[in-house]
Amino acid sequence: MTHRSNPALTGMLLGAALGCAGSSGALHTRFSAVHNTLTTMGVSQLGPLSEGSLAEGATARFPVELDARCHTFVAFGDGARDVELNVLDANNQRVAGDNTRDAQATVQFCPTVRGRYTLALRMADGGGSYLLANWQGGSNAAAGAAGEGGPGSCANAIPIAPGQTVTGDTRRGQAHNDGSCVGAEEGEAGAPELVYALTLERRQQVTVAVEQAGFDGTVYLRSGNCEDPSGEVAGACNDDDGDTSHSRVVTALDPGTYYIFVDGFARNAGNFSMTVTAADVPSVADVCQSAAALTPNTAVTGTLTAQEMNTFQARCGNNARGPDRVYRLEVPQESRLQLHQESDYDGVMYLRRACADAATEVDCNDDAEDQQHSRINAVVPAGTYFVFTDGFAANAAGSYTLQADLAPVAGGNTAGDTCADAQLLTPGTPVDGNTFQARDDVRSPCGAATDGYDVVYRLNVTARSRVKLWFDSNDLREQGTITVARACEGAPLTEATCRPGALGEPRAFDQVLDPGNYYVIVDSAAPRRFGRFRLNSRVESAAEVERVCRTAPLLVPGRAVTGTTAGGQDRFQATCAGGARSPENLYRLVVRRRSAVRVSVTSTQGGYDPAVYIRQVCAQSATERGCNDDAGDVQHSQVEATLDPGTYTVFVDGFSASNSGTYSIEAQITPQ
């Protein structure tokens, strides 16, 4: 059943009544005006009028039999300043009512089943004569928004059972609740929702499938206190299931009462159809008890189907809402643990100390190098662990391979573990490496705080060359470093350059090197950190790069210059702007004394997102002194830096890849 408090309709009926009341304010005159207004809206009067008089504070009760249609009740008072009208159910509970303060009360009520109700009319302020009328007809949608505590609210959730399909209209609800995936802006009311109560007598896997008619809806579940957002069931909030017109939650639930919210993304609302199904599943304890053993250093394969249960959730990977499987792993002593999963779907993998306790989650990974790979690297104490293979979404299922590798905490034997065992690095050929079993043999010049497990490569530079080294994939995160050194001995290394191993682009190490033999050290860059990586290398003649740097035009302070990067080449990258992997233009900027320098670039072509950066040495990425992509908006970029005397190179580039266009650039120098 639905109660809708419609201020617009109330105002219209009140206006009609007052407009026809005249100086006498006769009740029948006011009734006739409202009757005519409602008749034009397609509703008809039901039953005779109820008339009488009441003293201030007194209440009159009228039993009524209502069928499953919309009803409009209007009470008129003559002499009273505030007339209250409420609809009570068989338990004497208020299910609808008027919240205005006036000599006329209007209530709209749409029960979903036939039943007996009571109309309670009270003279809240003043006393006098009254007249009460009932009209029947109209649609639920015409009724407005659900009243406080009405059906479909937390206070009066609509019962629903497994196997049942219901239809509804969220425009009949109140915007009191939001799920974690509904997209409501903080501090603002979201979309209206309808609330259903689902009671389970035993543990079951529940599927809630909602189809929205022309609006972007959401569905989410709560347990415990219906109005408490913290009671949202982990992983049980979904916005889009395939498209914006469908939402779906699949989750295993223990016995108890749960609240299903059919809501809208942002402020969307409309009609929907919802089907709830449930299937018996083993208890969490039974699933954990039957977990298969995962033998260290041995791969296992398996297949998950979309019809299998979603028993567990995780703190990453969209809460891991897919079907899952759990394995038991025994770690005999404190060890390095590397878990690797490869799947033909978007998989999630996580590790717990206690199988049934989500709070004991040690680590969780959704995507390593891509959606089909997950990896966890951790140093773990001796004990029993549980490894979960899962899916990102409810329908994420398929074939997988899972492997758990253990190694001593101190490290073991691995190729390139020491300087004497350095592996040859061939420019242009990626190498896949892993510091999982490596020791901490080499101390880089980056400092003790970034020291960790490392592996070593040899690079032979036959002529003066520009050398680029970068990671394509990297478990070591942004803290991983690439160090290039002339000699691989001593602590720390000498004649070495250390750079963060930035992912995906040749901007981690970019430097001109003289001919000779070099050592390239990949360092995990933090104590007890390790992982896989793919190292790329490129060696090219330095002559062309140095010519471009040497012939760059002079940028005169205070004089704006226009140009275009369209049709140019991508020779240089930066630490901002997504790597600045677009064509660039170069300028030389002379600073004659220590000064505050500001370089501003403005796009003069729609769609061009410029970036600007400054280097002290043109061909040396390590000498970057400032980089900026957006200064206020995507059309402007600006670098401000304090620079010592010298000649610098200013680069006008583009955000990420293949971004070029026309621009204006100007430099300002203020001596200090």
N, C-alpha and C positions, 0 to 999 in steps of 0.2 A: 504494500500500500504506500501511497505517496501523499505527503503534505507539501504544498507549495505556498509560501507566503509571497504574494505578487504585489509589490507596492504600486506598480503602474496601474493594475486593474483596480486595486483598492481606491487609488486616487480618482480614477475615472468614475467609479460608482459613487464615491462621495461627492464628486463634483456634480454628477447628474442629480443626486438627491438634494443638495443644497440649492442647485440652480432652479429647482421646481418647488422648493418648500414654501416660498412666499413668506409673508410676515407671520402667518399663523404657525408655520412649522408643523403642520398636521402630519402624523405618521403615514396615513394612507396616501397622501400626496407624494411624499418622499418614496414610498414603496412603489407607486406607479411609475415614477421616473426611472428607478433602478430596474423594475420589471421590463420596461420598454428597452432599456439598454442591453440587458442580458438576452432578451429575445432576439435582438439583431445579431447577437454573437452565436446564435444557434443552440441555445440551451432553453429548457422548458421548466416551468414551475412544477414541483412535486409536492402534493399534499396541500392541506389548508394552512392558512396563516395561524400562528400562535400569538395571542395578545394577552396583556395583563399589565400589572404595575408592581414595582419593587422599591423597597426603601434602600437607602444608601448602604452598601456592603452586603445586601441580600443576594441570594443566588436561586435561580429557577432551573430545574433539570427536565430535559425532554428526551425520553427513550426513542430511538429511531432504528429502523432496520434498513441497512444500506447494502446495495449490491455492488459488484465490482465495476463501477463507473465513477466518473468524476462528479463531485457535488460542490455546489457553491452555496454557502450559508451566509445570510446577511441579517444582522440584528440592528434595529433602529431604536433609539432612545429619545424620549421627549422629556426634557427637564434634567436628564443626567448629562454630565460633562464627559464621562468616560464609561463606555460600555465594553465589557470583556466577553469574548465568546471562545470557548474551547471545545474540542471533540475528545471524549474519553472512550477508551476501549473497555472490554468486558472486565478487565482488572482495575478499572477506575484510573488508568494511566493516561496522561495527556498524549495524544498522538498528532494533534493539529491544533492550531490556535491563531488568534489575531494578536499581533505585537504592537499595534498602533494605540494611540491615546486620543479617542474621539468619541462623539455621540453616536457613531455608527461603527460596527465591527464586521469585517468580511473575512471569511475563511474558505479556502478551497481544499478539498480532501478527495483523494483518489484511492480507495481501498482496492487491494488486489483480489480479495475474496469477499463473498457476501457475509455479513455478520451484524450483530447488535452493538450499537454504540449509544452514547449519551451526549447530548448537547447541553453544556453548562453555561448559562447566561448570567452574568453578574454585573450589578451596578457598582462599579469601582469608585466612582466619584459623583456624588449626587444621586437622587432618586427620581422616579417618575414612571410614566407609561413606556411600554416597549412593544415591539412587533418583530416577530421572527419568521423568516421565510427560507424555503429550501428550493434550489434549482438543480436540475440534473442535466448532464450532457457536457460536451466539449471534450478536448483531448488532454492527455497528460502533459504534452509539450506546452499547452497554453497556460498551464498552471503556474509557471515561474520556477522558483528555486526552493529546494527542500527546506522545511522548517527545522528549527533547533530540536534535536532529539527525535525527529521524524523517522519513518522507515528508510533504511539505507544509510543511516548514520551509525557512529560507534555506539551510541546509546540505544539504538534500536536496529541492530544489524539484521538483514534479511536472511533467514535460514536457507541453506542450500546443502544438498547431499550428493555424494558421488553418483555418477550416472545421470545427473540432472542437467538440462539445458535451460537457460533463462535468457530473456531479452530485457533490455532496459534502456534508459536514456540518462546519461550522466548530467544532462542539463537540469535534471530534477534533484541533483545532489547539492551538497554544500562544499565549498572550497576550504576545508579545515585541515586536510592532511596531504602530505606529499611523500612519495617514495624516493629512494636514492637515485632513481633513473628517470624521474619525470621532467627534469629540465626547468623547474621553477626557479626564478631568480630570487636570491636571498633577500628577505625582508618584504617580498611581495606575495600576495595571494596567488596560488596556482589555479589549476582547473578544478571544477567541481568533481566529486567522486561519489560513487555508491559503494556501500560496504555490505559484504555478505559474511555470514558466520558458518564455518565448516567444522563439524565435530567428528573426530576419528576415534574409534574404540580400540584400534590396534595400529601398529606401525604399518604404514602404506606409502607407496610411491604415488604422489598426487600430480596430475596434469591439469593445469588450468589453461584452457585455450580460449582466447577472446578474439572475435572478429568485429572490427569497428566499421560502421557505415559512413565512410567519407570523412573521418577525422583521425588524427594521430593519437592513438590511445596508449595507455600503459596499464600493467597489472602488477600488483605486489602483495605479499603476504606478511602478516604480523602475528605474533603469539603474545600471550600475556595481556598486557594493557593495550587495548585497541588504539588508544590515542597517543601511545608512546612510540616515536619513530625508532628508538633504540631496540624495539622489539621486532624490527623487520627480520624475517628469516633470511639467513645468509644465502646469497645467490638467488633469492626469490623475488627479483624485481626485473621486469623486462619491458622495454619500450617497443622495439621492432623485432618481429620474428619473420624474417624474409622481406617484409615491406612495412610501411607505416600503418597499414590497415589491420595488421595482425600482431598480437602480443601473446606470449606463451611462457609459462613457468612449469618446469618439471623438477620436483624435489621429493626426497623421502622425508616423511614426517612421523614423529612419535605420537602416541595417543594424546588427545587433548583437543582444545578448541582453537581454531585459527581464523583470522579475519582476512578476507580477500577484498582488496580495493581495486575497483575498476575506475581508472582515473584517465586524465588526458595529459599528453606531453605539453609542457608550457601551459597554455590556457585553452587548449583544444577540448571540445565536448561534443557529444552527439549520441546517436543510437548504437547499440552493440548487441551481440549475441555471445553468451559465455557457456561453455561446456566444461564440467568438472568430472574427471574420471579418477579412479584409484585402483591400485593393484597391490596385493599383499607382497611384502618384501621381508627378507630376513632382518633381524635386529642388527644394529651396529655391532653389538658384541659378537653375534654369530659371524658376521662378515669378517671382523678382525680375527676371530678365532680360526677361521678357515683360510687366512692369508697364506699364499704360497711363498716358499722360501726363494729369495733372490740371492743366488750364489755369486760372491765377488769375482770380478774379472771374467764373467760368463754372460753373454747376451741371451735374453729371452724375447720371444716374439708372441704376439697375441692379436686378437681382434675384438673390438668393441662395436656393438650395434646401437642404433638410436633408440631401440626399444628397451635396452638395459637400464637399470636403475641409476639414479643420481643420488648416491648415498652420502658423499662427502663434498665439502666445499673448501676453498682455499682463500688466502688473502690476496692472491694475484690472479691474472687471467680471467677477469670478469667473474670472480669467485668460483671459477671452474664449475660451470653449470651442466657439463656434459655427463654421460655415463662414465663410470670410473671402475678401477680395479686396484687392489692394494696388495703389496708384497712385503714380506718380513725380511729384514736385513740384519745379520749379526755382525757386529764389529768387535773383534777380540781384544783390541788395544787401541789407544788413541792413534788416529790415522788421518791421513788426507783421504777425502772421499770425493770422487768425481762421478756424478750421475749424468747419464746422457740418454735422451729419448729422441727417436726419429719416427715420424708418423706421416701418413698420407692425408691428415686432417690438421686442423689448428689445435694442437695438443697443449696440455698443461701438465707440469710435474711438480710435486711437492713432497717434503720430507717432514715426518713427525717423530717425536720420542714416544708418545702414547697414541695408539691408533685412533681411539675414540675421542680424544681431547684435542680440539682445534687449537687451543691455547698453547700446545706444545710444538707447534709448527716451527721447524728449524729454518727452513728456507723454501722458496717457491719461485719457479720460473715459467714464464709463458713462452716467450720467443727468445731464442739465442740469436743465430744469424738470420733466421726467418721463422715463419709461423709453423713450419714442419719440424723444427728442432727446439728442444728444451734442454737446459743444462744447469746443474747445480755443482758448485765447487765449495767445499767447506772442510775445515778441520774439526773432527768430532771425537768426543771421548768414547771409551769402550762402552758397549751396551747394545740393546735391541732397538732397531729403528724400523719405521714403516714408510715405504715408498709408494706414492700414489701416482698412477697414470690416469689422466682425466682429459676433458675437453673444454675448450673456451666457451662454447655455446651449447644450448640444450640438444642440438642435433649434430654436434661435433663428435664423430665416431669414425672408426675405420681400423686399419692395421697399424701396428706399432712395433718398434724394437726398443728394448730397455736394457741398459747395462749399468752396473755399479762397479767401479774400480777403486781399490784401496792401495795406498802406498804409505811407507813410513813417514812420519812427520818430518824427519831430518832430510828426506829426499832419498833418491836412489840413482840408478844408472839411466841416463837418457842421452840421446845424441846431442852433441853440442853443449854438454853441461859445463865444460871448462874451456878456458882459452886454448889449451893444448888440443882439445877435441873439436874446435870450431868447424862448422860445416860450411861448405862453399855456397855463396849466394850468387845466383846467376841473374843479372839484370833482365827484367821483363818476364821472369818466370816466378809466379807466386810460390811461396813455401808455406806448408801447414805445420805449425809448431805447437808445443804444449809444454808449459812449465810445471805440469802436474808432478813429475818425479824429479824435477831439477832442484839443485841445492842453491844456496846463496853464495856463489863463488866470487862474484865481481861487484865491487862497490862503485856505482856511477857517481859522477860529479853533481848529480841533482841534490844530494844531501842524504843523510842517514834516514830522515823521515820518509823518504820515498824508496828505500832500499827493500828488495825482496828477492824471491826466487828468479833465476835468470838462465837464459840460453844464449849461446854465442855463435855468430856466423862470420865468415871471411868474405870481404869484397875487394876485388882487384880493380883499381881505376888506372887505365892505361894512358890516359891523356887528361889534361885539364878539363874537368867535366862538371856539369850540374847534376847533382845526385838527389833523387827524391825517394823517400822511404815512408810507407804508411801501411796501416792495417785495413784490410777489407772486412774482417770480422775479428771480434776480440772479446774474450771473457774477462779480460783484465780491467775493463771499464776505462774511463778517461784517465785513471791514474797510471795506466801502463805507459812505459817510456821506451824510446828508441835512442840508444847512445851510439855514436860513431867515434871511434878512438884510433889513434895511430899505433898505440901499444896496448896490449891487453895484460898488464901486470901493474902491481902497485895498488895502494889503497889510499885515496881513491885514484881512479884513472887520471892520467894527464893527457894533454893535447886531445881533449875529447869535447864533444858537443852533445848535450842531452836535451831531447824534446819529447813532449807528451805525444803518445801514439794515437793521434786523432783518427776516428773511424771514417772509412769510406772515401777519403779524398787524399790526393798527394800533397798534403799540407803539414804533415807531422814533422818530417825532416826534409828541408829543401835548402841546399847549400852547394856552393861551388867548391870543389875539392881539387887539389893538385894531384898529379899522378902518384900512385903508391898503393901499398896494401893497407887495408883498414879492417878493423873489427867492428861488427854491428852487434850490439848487445840488446836483447829484448828482456826487459825487467818487469816483474809483476808489480813493482813500485809500492808495495805495502807489505809489512810483515805477515807471513802465513797466508798470503794470497797467491793463487795460481790459476791457470786456465789455458784454454786453447786460443789460437790466433791464426790468422792468415796474413803473412807479411808480403807486401808488394814492393818492388824496386824498379827504378827507372834511372838510367844514366844516359845523358845526352851532352853534346858538345857545348861548352860554356861560351864559345865565341859569339854565337848568334844572340844568346841572352844578354851578354855583356854589351853587344852592339846596340840592342834595343834600349838598354839602360843608359848607355853613353849618349845616344842621339835624342833622348827625350827632350821636348821643348821646355823652355824656362817658364815657370809660373811666377809672374810679377805680382807681389803683394798689392792689394787694393784694386787690381784690374781683373774684371770678370772675363772669362774665356768660355766660348761655346765649343761643343764638339759632339761627336757621335762614336759609339762603340760598335755600331752595326757593321758587320762585315769583317770585324777584327778577329784576332786569335785569343785563345785562352792559354796564356803562358804562366800566369801567376795565380796563386790562391791566397786566402786570408784566414784569420782565426774567427771571423764573424761572417754574417751574410750567407750562412749555409755553405761555407767554404769559398764563396765568390768564384764559382767555376764557370764564369761567363767571359766573353771577350772584354779586354780592358785597354785603357789608354794610360800612358805614363807621362808625368811631368817632373822636372827637377825644381826643387825649392831650396834657395840659398838662405841660410840663417847666419847672419854676421856676428851676432852676440846672443847670449842666453836670452831667450824670448818666450813669451806665451804665443802659441801659434794656433790659429783657428782656420780650418779648411772646410768650406761649405759647398755641397753639390746639390743642385736642384734639377729634377727631371723636367724636361720640356716636351715630353712625348708621353701620351697616355699609355699605361701598361708597362712602362719601364721603371723598375725598382732599383735605383742605383745604390752602390756601396762605395765607401772611400776609406783608404788606409794609407799609412805612412811607414816607410822603412828607412832606417839609417843607411843600410847597404842594400842596394837595389835587388841583388840576386840572393840575398840571405834572408830567409823567412824568419829566422830567429831574431832579427833586428827590427821587427815590427814595433812601432812606437804608439800605435793607436789604430782602431778599426771601428767603423760604425755603419750600420745598415739603415736604420730608420731614426730620423730626428724629428719627432712629432708625428710624422706620417711616412708612408712608403715612398713618397715623392721627394723627400729630403733626407740627406745624410750629412753628418757633420762630425769632424774630429777636432778635439781640443787637447793640446799637449804642451808641456814646457820642454823646449829643445835647446841643447847646447849648440854652439857654433858648428857649422858644417853644411854639406850639401846632402839633401834628403830626396827621396823619390816618393811622389804622391801618385797613387793608383786610383783611377775611376773604373769601377768594375760593376758587376750586376749580381743581384741576389741569386744564389744557387746556380743552376745550369741554364745556358741558352737564354739569358736575359740581357738584352741590349737595347740601345736607343739613344736619343739626343739629350744633351744636358748643358748646364751652365755651372762653371766652377770658379770659386774666388777664394783667395788666401788673405788672411790678415795677420800681421806680425806686430806684437807689442813688446819692445825690449823691456827687460826687468832690471 
